[in-house]
Amino acid sequence: MSTIYLDTIIKSDIQTVFDLARDIDLHQKSTFKTGEKAIAGRTSGLIELGETVTWQAKHLGVVQTLTTKIISMKKPHHFTDVMLKGAFKSMKHQHIFRQEGENTIMTDIFEFQSPLGIIGKIFNTIYLKNYMKNFLLERNKLIKETAENNENLTEKKG
């Protein structure tokens, strides 16, 4: 099993960041390079506890689908999704949020296991772990930009 840990510091309140991390539409914007689209389950808006979403995207030159379910949620501190169906042998993504002064620390703990035994482990070591890390970094960059721009708009209005 491989694990990716990421901390993103965002100058915004915890509720805003929590909601942006659950926003299906924002996720689709962050994954435009792979053409990721929500095709079943919750396909727009904010995903909630117990809901599923099926994504379709082109990764590594192959169109793939991935169905995930939100298995735990404590607003606005954390939520966890797991793969129900998809290319991984297993996948779990914990999203953790904590407020520190004017910043929210968004932590991703992304655990996955590649299929295909030893071949999958080699592919994971050589390529997949870094690919998934960059995928998450791209998503987090858009969450950060959106939250901080929304915060700036609120300050200008007030």
C-alpha positions in Angstrom: 0.0 0.0 0.0 1.2 3.5 -0.9 0.4 6.6 1.1 0.6 10.2 0.0 0.5 12.9 2.8 -0.1 16.5 1.7 -0.6 19.7 3.8 -1.9 22.8 2.1 -2.1 26.1 4.0 -5.0 28.2 2.8 -5.8 31.7 4.0 -9.5 31.2 4.5 -11.9 29.9 7.0 -12.4 26.2 7.7 -16.0 26.0 6.4 -15.1 27.5 3.1 -12.2 25.2 2.5 -14.2 22.1 3.7 -17.0 22.9 1.3 -14.7 23.6 -1.7 -13.0 20.2 -1.1 -16.4 18.5 -1.4 -17.5 20.5 -4.5 -17.9 18.1 -7.4 -18.0 21.0 -9.9 -14.7 22.5 -8.6 -13.1 19.0 -8.7 -14.0 18.7 -12.4 -12.4 22.1 -13.1 -9.2 20.9 -11.4 -9.0 17.8 -13.5 -9.6 19.4 -16.9 -6.3 17.9 -18.2 -7.8 14.4 -17.8 -11.3 15.3 -18.9 -12.6 14.0 -15.5 -16.4 14.1 -15.4 -18.9 13.0 -12.8 -21.2 10.6 -14.6 -23.3 8.9 -11.9 -24.3 9.3 -8.3 -23.8 12.9 -7.1 -22.7 14.7 -10.2 -22.7 18.4 -9.0 -22.7 20.4 -5.9 -21.4 19.3 -2.5 -21.1 15.6 -1.8 -22.5 14.4 1.5 -22.1 11.5 3.9 -23.2 8.2 2.3 -23.3 9.6 -1.2 -21.4 8.1 -4.1 -19.9 9.6 -7.3 -18.7 7.8 -10.4 -15.9 9.6 -12.3 -14.8 9.0 -15.8 -11.5 10.3 -17.0 -8.6 9.5 -19.3 -5.5 8.5 -17.3 -2.4 7.0 -18.9 -4.1 7.1 -22.3 -7.0 4.9 -21.1 -10.6 6.0 -20.3 -11.3 4.8 -16.8 -14.1 4.9 -14.3 -13.9 5.2 -10.5 -16.7 5.0 -8.1 -16.2 6.4 -4.6 -18.4 6.7 -1.5 -18.2 9.1 1.4 -18.0 6.8 4.4 -17.4 9.3 7.2 -17.8 13.0 7.7 -17.7 15.5 10.6 -18.4 19.0 9.3 -16.1 21.0 8.9 -13.2 18.9 10.2 -13.0 15.8 8.0 -14.4 13.4 5.5 -13.2 10.2 4.0 -14.0 8.6 0.7 -13.2 5.0 -0.5 -13.2 3.4 -3.8 -16.1 1.0 -4.5 -15.1 0.2 -8.1 -12.1 1.3 -10.2 -8.6 0.6 -11.4 -6.9 0.5 -8.0 -6.9 -2.7 -5.9 -8.0 -0.4 -3.1 -8.2 3.4 -2.4 -9.0 5.5 0.7 -8.7 9.3 0.8 -8.9 11.1 4.1 -9.5 14.9 4.0 -8.7 16.6 7.3 -9.1 20.3 8.1 -8.0 22.4 11.0 -8.2 26.2 11.6 -4.9 27.9 12.7 -5.5 31.6 13.1 -6.6 33.0 9.8 -5.5 29.9 7.9 -7.0 26.5 7.4 -4.6 23.6 7.1 -6.0 21.0 4.7 -4.4 17.6 5.0 -4.8 14.8 2.5 -4.0 11.2 3.4 -4.3 9.3 0.2 -3.8 5.5 0.5 -3.9 3.2 -2.5 -2.9 -0.2 -3.7 -2.1 -1.0 -7.3 -3.5 -4.1 -8.9 -1.4 -6.7 -10.7 0.8 -7.9 -7.8 4.5 -7.3 -8.3 4.1 -5.6 -11.7 1.7 -3.2 -10.1 4.1 -2.5 -7.2 6.9 -1.8 -9.7 4.7 0.5 -11.7 3.6 2.3 -8.6 7.2 2.9 -7.4 8.4 4.1 -10.8 5.4 6.2 -11.9 2.0 6.0 -10.2 2.7 7.5 -6.8 4.2 10.6 -8.3 1.4 10.8 -10.8 -1.2 10.7 -8.0 0.7 13.2 -5.9 0.7 15.7 -8.8 -3.0 15.0 -9.4 -3.8 15.9 -5.8 -1.5 19.0 -5.9 -3.4 20.3 -8.9 -6.7 19.9 -7.1 -5.4 21.5 -3.9 -4.0 24.5 -5.9 -7.4 25.3 -7.3 -9.1 24.9 -3.8 -6.5 27.3 -2.4 -6.9 29.8 -5.2 -10.7 29.7 -5.0 -10.9 30.0 -1.2 -8.4 32.8 -1.1 -10.0 34.8 -3.9 -13.4 34.3 -2.3 -11.9 35.6 1.0 -10.5 38.7 -0.8 -13.9 39.4 -2.4 -15.6 39.2 1.0 -13.0 41.6 2.5 -13.5 44.1 -0.3 -17.3 44.0 0.1 -17.2 44.5 3.9 
